[in-house]
Structure formats: structure tokens, C-alpha cells
Amino acid sequence: MNKLLFLPLFLVVLFVSCDNNDGDDTTIQISNPASYTFERNGNNTVNFNGQTTRLQMGNEIVKALLTPTTSAEQLNAMYGHIQGASNFQDANLNASDKNMRSKTAASVDFFSANTSNQALIRADFDAWLSAQVVEIFPNWQVRATPGVAGQIPDGSATRYINSKGLEFDQLWTKGLIGALVTDQILNNYLSTAVLDEGSNRADNDADITVDGNSYTNMEHKWDEAYGYVYGLNANAANPNADLGADDFLNKYIGRVEGDDDFKGIADEIFQAFKLGRAAIVAKEYEVRDEQAAIIKLKISEIIGIRSVYYLQQAKNLLGQEVPDFGAAFHDISEGYGFIYSLQFTRKPNSNEPYFSKAEVDALLVDLMNDGPNGLWDVNLSTLENMATAIAARFEFSLEEASE
């Protein structure tokens, strides 16, 4: 059996037993580079342009969701962009053949044989876009009250909620952290079904590159996973200096990194991506898969931590002598999106998420079911119990994630 020893400077040494007459072992070394930079014959082999494009599209849609002159048709056209349509301010995005909707709930591992759930999930995101226009925009200048959509103060900010206290823009954005970004990373591009598809492993062993490109197909699939995390960083080869470069997962890796209880998690994810890519170059697939397992664990933890965090923050705000409804509803809306995202997490070395779709659906029903006015009626015990139940599935504590 191969034995991994992690040494300084991220040098991985593999002691591989060989069936030769003298009983010698072969030593293979994999150096984890200082940055996510890989070349072949002097040419860059890293390419995740499609992921950068989709993240840029997402950032424009997030802005459009808070522009009350935007129509439902415009929002849905942006989400399901067709090449050449003038949906975005950026002409390069309009010229792209990419869109976000086709990659929502689209992983090989979770949805290639589950098109019924895929359809239900995509319908949720379509509905949230439409509801922002139908329910929120007409009441843009109306003061929100129980049963009435409108605006509500949150410190110096203004939030826009439906009649039950939810912000559809937060549901859409935070939900896509799971349904698109996390699902594509953990359940698609880091899946052995994708990395080793067809002749990928043999081609990688022989350094056979994709036609017209300098990378092998396996290298490219790993890079595409990387791109969904770091595709908009100013220096994507060393991205941790400006976490928060997009409105999706990158931002919340930075938020969790800022909590002393989880300090170092951003580097753990980055190091695993680098070492896994280096292992592909070295044709050491056991190391590759070990790093994929680390990424699955840590990114899933990000989703779990933020789910608990927002529930607990909202509980504290609503438990004050004078409840801060605006701030609390904003936190719960973000938490709703992260809870929705739990169904796209991945337990390492398994084919299961930390929470199934049925479990997530039940949690979200409970969250809104304490009274006829949804979040206006939510009990503090509901928020506490839900946070406790989520934390119990992970290796972090309720207290650690609550701060």
C-alpha cells in the first residue's frame, strides 16, 4: 500500500513497493508548487475560462435582482443566456455560449440519473427570479409589514422582502452556491467518473493533450473545479489575498476564514487544489483522489458553517428586547440559501450529501411554518433546533459556527 508522508514545503513522498528481486522500493516525489501554475513545454496548461464567464454572469444577475426596472423576462434570459443575445452589460458575456441555468443541478454524480430532482431544483431558481419581479419590485417603496412585501431597514442598508420576510435575491444567490458552484466542483469535476472518463487516465499517462490545447483532459477537468472557486480572483494562481472576488463561494470561504475557529481553512482548500493538480501531472491518482476528498470535506463545511451561523445570528437579533427584524430576516434569507445548498455537499469517500433533498425541503418548511406570516412568526427555538441539527452532521461545533 502506498504511504503518504507530508513534509515541509508541501513535498509529498510516495514509497511504492515493487515486485523486483532485490526488494527495493521506488520513491516518487510530488512537489506542491507555490502557486496554481502549471506548464507543458513552456506553455500554460491551466484553463477555466468557462467558469470565470459563468461567475461574471452571476455577478451581473445579482445586481439586476436589485434593479427594480428589470423584468422577469430579462432575469430569466440572463440566467439561461443564449449565445449572441444582449442580456449583459459585458459584450463578451453576450458573445459567450455559456449560461448558468444549464449548469444548475447538473453534476454527473448527483443528477445524470436524477432528472426529476434536477427539474424541481431549476424550477426553484426560475421561480425566485420571477417572484423578485412580481412580488418585490411593485412594492419597492412600500414599508414591509407582516403579510405585506416591501422594504425593511437593516442598519444603514435597506432590504426588500416578500410578505413572509424572505429576500428572493438572497435565496437565488446563496442557493446557487450549492446548486451550481458546489455541485459542479464536488459532484462533477472532482468526481472520478469525470476525471477518469473514457481514455482520460491513459491519455494523461501518455501526456496526450486535448486537440489544439496544451492540457490533458484530466488536467482541464480539475482546473474547471478550481475555476468555480477562484475564477474571478485578481491573481487566480495565488487567490487567497483577495477572497471575496465574487458573490458566490469565494466570498464565503473568506468569511469563514475570518472566524478564528476556522482560520486556515482557505489555505487547506487551496493547498489541496494545488497538490491534486500536481498529482495529476505526476500521474499519481491516489494522491489526486485524497486531495479531492479534502476539498469535498472543506467546501461542504463552508456550507454547513454558514447555515448555522446565519440561523444563530438571526436568533440573537430576534431575541433582543427590541427585535431587529430587518437584520434578522436578511440573515435568515442568507441562511435559507445555504440550507438549500446542503443537498449539494459531499461526504468524503461517499456518494452522499450531508443532507438529502428531502431533508433540506423539510428543514425549509419548518423554518417558515411557525405562523401564517413566515419569518415574522418564527420561534427562536426553531432557529436554535435547526442550527443544532445541522451542526450535528459535521465535525465543527454549534458554538464554533455561531460566532
C-alpha positions in Angstrom: 0.0 0.0 0.0 1.2 3.5 -0.8 2.1 5.5 2.3 1.9 9.3 2.2 4.2 11.5 4.4 3.5 15.2 4.4 6.8 17.1 4.6 7.8 20.8 4.8 7.4 22.8 1.6 4.5 20.5 0.7 6.7 17.8 -0.7 4.8 14.5 -0.9 6.9 11.4 -0.9 5.4 8.1 -2.0 7.0 4.8 -1.0 5.8 2.3 -3.6 6.6 -1.4 -3.2 7.9 -3.0 -6.3 8.0 -6.7 -7.2 11.7 -6.9 -8.1 14.2 -9.4 -7.0 16.2 -7.1 -4.7 13.1 -5.9 -2.8 14.0 -2.2 -3.3 11.2 0.4 -3.1 10.7 3.1 -5.6 10.4 6.6 -4.3 8.3 9.1 -6.1 8.3 12.8 -5.2 5.5 15.3 -5.9 6.2 18.9 -5.1 3.2 21.1 -4.4 4.1 24.3 -6.2 3.9 27.7 -4.5 1.1 28.8 -6.8 -1.5 27.2 -9.1 0.8 27.5 -12.1 1.4 24.5 -14.4 3.1 24.4 -17.8 3.9 21.9 -20.5 6.8 22.6 -22.9 6.8 26.2 -21.7 3.0 26.7 -22.3 0.4 27.4 -19.7 -1.8 24.4 -19.1 -4.4 26.0 -16.8 -7.7 27.0 -18.3 -11.0 27.7 -16.6 -12.4 30.4 -18.8 -15.9 28.9 -18.8 -16.1 29.1 -15.0 -14.9 32.7 -15.0 -17.6 33.6 -17.5 -20.4 32.0 -15.5 -19.3 33.7 -12.3 -19.2 37.0 -14.2 -22.8 36.3 -15.4 -23.8 35.6 -11.9 -22.4 38.8 -10.6 -24.4 40.8 -13.2 -27.6 38.9 -12.3 -27.1 39.6 -8.6 -27.1 43.4 -9.5 -30.1 43.0 -11.8 -32.1 41.4 -8.9 -31.8 44.7 -7.0 -32.6 46.9 -10.0 -36.4 47.3 -9.9 -36.7 48.2 -13.6 -35.6 44.7 -14.6 -38.3 42.4 -16.0 -38.8 38.8 -15.2 -38.1 38.0 -18.9 -34.7 39.8 -18.7 -33.7 38.0 -15.5 -34.6 34.6 -16.9 -32.9 35.4 -20.2 -29.7 36.3 -18.2 -29.9 33.0 -16.3 -30.5 30.9 -19.3 -28.4 33.0 -21.7 -28.3 32.1 -25.4 -25.2 32.9 -27.3 -25.4 36.3 -29.1 -28.4 37.6 -27.0 -27.8 41.0 -25.5 -28.5 40.0 -21.9 -25.5 41.5 -20.2 -23.6 44.8 -20.0 -20.4 43.0 -20.8 -20.3 42.3 -24.6 -18.0 39.3 -24.0 -20.7 37.6 -21.9 -23.3 38.2 -24.6 -21.0 36.5 -27.2 -20.5 33.5 -24.9 -22.2 30.2 -25.4 -22.2 29.6 -21.6 -25.0 30.2 -19.1 -25.8 29.4 -15.5 -29.1 27.6 -15.8 -27.7 24.6 -17.8 -25.1 24.0 -15.0 -27.6 24.2 -12.2 -28.1 20.7 -10.6 -26.1 19.3 -13.5 -23.4 17.1 -11.9 -22.7 13.7 -13.2 -22.7 12.0 -9.8 -25.9 13.5 -8.4 -28.1 14.4 -11.4 -27.2 12.4 -14.5 -29.7 9.8 -13.4 -32.0 12.1 -11.4 -33.6 14.4 -13.9 -36.7 14.7 -11.8 -34.9 16.4 -8.9 -32.9 18.5 -11.4 -36.1 19.8 -12.9 -37.5 20.7 -9.5 -34.4 22.5 -8.4 -34.1 24.5 -11.6 -37.8 25.4 -11.2 -37.0 26.9 -7.8 -34.4 29.2 -9.2 -36.7 30.3 -12.1 -39.4 31.0 -9.6 -37.2 33.1 -7.3 -36.2 35.3 -10.3 -39.8 35.7 -11.3 -41.0 36.3 -7.7 -38.5 39.1 -7.3 -40.2 41.0 -10.1 -43.8 40.0 -9.3 -43.8 40.3 -5.5 -40.9 42.6 -4.6 -40.5 45.2 -7.4 -44.1 46.6 -7.3 -43.6 47.2 -3.5 -40.1 48.7 -3.8 -41.2 51.9 -1.9 -43.7 50.2 0.4 -42.8 49.6 4.1 -42.8 45.9 4.7 -45.1 44.6 7.5 -46.4 41.1 8.3 -48.2 39.8 5.2 -47.1 42.8 3.1 -44.0 42.8 0.9 -41.7 45.8 0.7 -38.6 47.4 2.2 -37.3 47.0 5.7 -34.3 48.7 7.3 -31.1 46.8 8.3 -28.8 49.3 9.9 -27.8 51.7 7.1 -28.9 49.2 4.4 -32.4 48.6 3.0 -33.6 45.0 2.4 -36.5 44.0 0.2 -38.6 41.1 1.4 -41.7 39.3 0.4 -44.9 39.1 2.6 -43.3 36.3 4.7 -39.9 38.1 5.3 -37.7 36.4 2.6 -35.3 38.1 0.2 -35.6 36.3 -3.1 -32.3 37.7 -4.3 -30.5 36.0 -1.3 -32.3 32.7 -1.9 -31.2 32.7 -5.5 -27.6 33.8 -4.9 -26.9 31.6 -1.9 -28.8 28.7 -3.3 -26.6 28.7 -6.4 -23.5 28.5 -4.2 -24.7 25.0 -3.7 -26.8 24.1 -6.8 -24.2 25.3 -9.3 -20.8 26.1 -7.8 -20.5 23.4 -5.1 -22.3 20.8 -7.2 -20.1 21.3 -10.2 -16.9 21.3 -8.1 -17.6 18.4 -5.7 -20.0 16.2 -7.7 -18.9 16.8 -11.2 -15.3 17.9 -11.9 -13.7 16.2 -8.9 -15.7 13.0 -9.5 -13.7 10.1 -10.6 -16.5 9.5 -13.2 -15.4 12.8 -14.8 -11.7 12.8 -14.1 -11.3 9.2 -15.4 -13.9 9.3 -18.1 -13.2 7.3 -21.2 -9.5 7.3 -22.0 -8.7 10.2 -19.7 -6.3 8.3 -17.5 -4.4 6.6 -20.3 -4.2 9.9 -22.2 -2.9 11.6 -19.1 -0.4 8.9 -18.5 0.8 9.5 -22.1 0.6 13.3 -22.0 -1.9 13.3 -24.8 -3.4 16.8 -24.8 -6.8 18.0 -26.0 -6.8 19.0 -29.6 -5.4 22.5 -30.0 -4.6 22.9 -26.3 -1.6 22.3 -24.1 -3.6 20.4 -21.3 -4.8 16.9 -20.9 -8.5 16.4 -20.4 -8.0 15.3 -16.8 -5.9 18.4 -16.1 -8.6 20.5 -17.6 -11.4 18.9 -15.6 -9.5 19.6 -12.3 -8.9 23.2 -13.4 -12.6 23.7 -14.1 -13.3 22.7 -10.5 -10.6 25.2 -9.4 -12.2 27.9 -11.6 -15.5 27.8 -9.9 -13.7 28.8 -6.6 -11.1 31.2 -7.9 -12.2 32.2 -11.4 -12.6 35.9 -10.5 -9.7 36.5 -8.2 -7.2 39.2 -9.4 -4.4 36.6 -9.1 -6.1 33.3 -9.6 -2.7 31.5 -9.2 -2.5 32.9 -5.6 -6.1 33.8 -4.8 -6.3 33.9 -1.0 -5.1 37.5 -0.9 -8.4 38.8 -2.2 -11.1 36.3 -1.2 -14.5 37.9 -1.9 -13.9 38.3 -5.6 -17.4 37.1 -6.5 -20.8 36.8 -4.9 -20.6 33.1 -4.6 -18.4 30.5 -2.8 -15.2 32.5 -3.0 -16.8 35.2 -0.8 -17.8 32.8 1.9 -14.5 30.9 2.1 -13.2 34.4 3.0 -15.9 34.9 5.6 -15.3 31.5 7.3 -11.5 32.1 7.1 -12.1 35.3 9.1 -13.5 33.3 12.0 -10.7 32.4 14.4 -12.3 29.0 14.9 -11.7 28.1 11.3 -8.6 30.1 10.4 -6.6 28.2 7.9 -9.5 26.6 6.0 -8.9 28.8 3.0 -5.3 27.6 2.7 -6.3 24.0 3.3 -8.6 24.2 0.2 -6.0 26.0 -1.9 -3.2 23.6 -1.0 -5.4 20.6 -1.8 -6.3 22.0 -5.2 -2.6 22.6 -6.0 -1.4 19.3 -4.7 -4.2 17.4 -6.5 -3.3 19.2 -9.8 0.4 18.4 -9.3 -0.5 14.8 -8.6 -2.3 14.6 -12.0 0.9 15.9 -13.7 2.9 13.2 -11.8 0.3 10.5 -12.8 -0.3 9.7 -9.1 -4.0 9.3 -8.9 -4.3 8.1 -5.3 -2.8 11.4 -4.2 -5.2 13.2 -6.6 -8.2 11.5 -5.0 -7.0 12.2 -1.4 -6.8 15.9 -2.2 -10.3 15.7 -3.8 -11.6 14.2 -0.6 -10.1 17.1 1.4 -11.7 19.7 -0.9 -15.1 17.9 -0.6 -14.9 18.0 3.2 -13.8 21.6 3.5 -16.2 23.1 1.0 -19.0 21.1 2.5 -18.0 22.5 5.8 -18.2 26.1 4.5 -21.9 25.4 3.5 -22.6 23.9 6.9 -20.9 26.6 8.9 -22.7 29.4 7.2 -26.0 27.7 7.5 -25.6 27.5 11.3 -24.0 31.0 11.5 -27.0 32.8 9.9 -29.6 30.9 11.9 -27.8 31.7 15.2 -27.2 35.4 14.3 -30.9 35.7 13.4 -31.9 34.1 16.7 -29.8 36.6 18.6 -31.3 39.6 16.7 -34.9 38.5 17.2 -34.2 37.7 20.9 -33.2 41.3 21.7 -35.6 43.4 23.8 -36.4 45.3 20.6 -36.1 42.7 17.8 -34.2 43.8 14.7 -36.4 42.3 12.1 -34.6 43.7 9.1 -31.2 42.3 10.1 -32.7 39.1 11.2 -34.6 38.5 8.1 -31.6 39.2 6.0 -29.6 36.6 8.0 -32.3 34.0 7.7 -32.7 34.7 3.9 -28.9 34.0 3.5 -29.3 31.0 5.8 -32.2 29.7 3.8 -30.0 29.7 0.7 -27.1 28.0 2.5 -29.5 25.4 3.9 -30.8 24.8 0.4 -27.2 24.3 -0.6 -26.7 21.5 1.9 -28.2 19.0 -0.6 -25.2 19.6 -2.9 -22.5 18.9 -0.3 -20.5 15.7 -0.4 -19.3 13.4 2.3 -15.7 12.4 1.6 -15.3 8.9 0.2 -19.1 8.5 -0.3 -21.7 9.2 -2.9 -24.0 11.1 -0.4 -24.5 14.7 0.6 -24.6 15.7 4.2 -28.3 16.3 3.8 -30.6 14.8 1.2 -33.0 16.9 -0.8 -36.0 15.6 1.2 -34.2 16.6 4.5 -33.4 20.0 3.2 -37.0 20.5 1.9 -38.3 19.5 5.4 -35.9 22.0 7.1 -37.1 24.9 4.9 -40.8 24.1 5.5 -40.1 24.1 9.3 -38.3 27.4 9.0 -41.4 29.1 7.5 -44.1 27.2 9.4 -44.3 28.8 12.8 -47.2 31.0 11.8 -49.1 32.4 8.8 -46.6 35.2 8.2 -43.5 33.1 7.9 -40.4 34.7 9.4 -42.4 37.3 11.2 -43.7 34.5 13.3 -40.6 32.3 13.6 -39.8 30.9 17.0 -36.3 31.3 18.5 -36.4 27.6 19.3 -37.0 26.7 15.7 -33.8 28.6 14.7 -31.8 27.0 17.6 -33.0 23.5 16.9 -32.3 23.7 13.2 -28.8 25.1 13.8 -28.1 22.3 16.3 -29.4 19.6 13.8 -27.2 20.9 11.0 -24.0 21.2 13.2 -24.5 17.7 14.4 -23.9 16.3 10.8 -20.4 18.0 10.7 -17.2 17.9 12.7 -17.5 21.5 13.9 -19.5 22.5 17.0 -22.6 24.7 17.2 -20.6 27.2 19.3 -17.7 27.4 16.8 -20.0 28.1 13.8 -22.2 30.6 15.7 -19.7 33.4 16.1 
